[in-house]
Amino acid sequence: MQAVFDRGARESRDLGPVAYVHFLLTELVGLVSGAVRARLAGPPITAEPVAGGLPEEVLEAQNRVAMNLNRLLYAISHHQFVEARRYSDEERTARLELRRVMEKYGLA
């Protein structure tokens, strides 16, 4: 993602200062509008397991999902996209395991 931005900035800079300022403003507007849409989309993602008289196996599965989600969010926020992909796969696997365990105990 950073490489695409850098290439676009370099190409705009080569076209002159007006094109470069236009590029920067367009990117800034896109960034702000994306942040506003994310903010209006609803509550933020929480990565905290929910307890409350659940079997130990379910709690462990919830903790694995929460741990992988926290790692995924950290990797994305620090632009570590290779690690983010790995944590995304691990989080998906952990969610499938959580679903299996919850079905085992007859939980929704």
C-alpha positions, 0 to 999 in steps of 0.5 A: 500500500505504501509503495502505491502511494509513493509511486503516485506521489512521485508521478504527481510530483513529476507533473508539477506542483499543482498536480502534486498538491491535487494528489495530496489533497485527494489522498487526504480527503480519502483518508478523512472520509474513510475515517468518518465512515468507519466511525459512523459504521458503529461501535469499534471491534472489541477483542475481549472474551465474554465470560459468564458461567461458560465451560472452560473449553469455550472460554479458552476458545474465546481467548484464542480468538481475542488474542489473534484479533488483537495481534491482527489489529496490531499488525495492521496498525503497524503496517505489518501486512504479511503478519496481518495475513497470518493472524487473519488466517489464525483468527479465522481458524480460531473462530471456526474452533469457537463455533465448533465448541459452542455447538458442542455445548449447545450455545448460540 
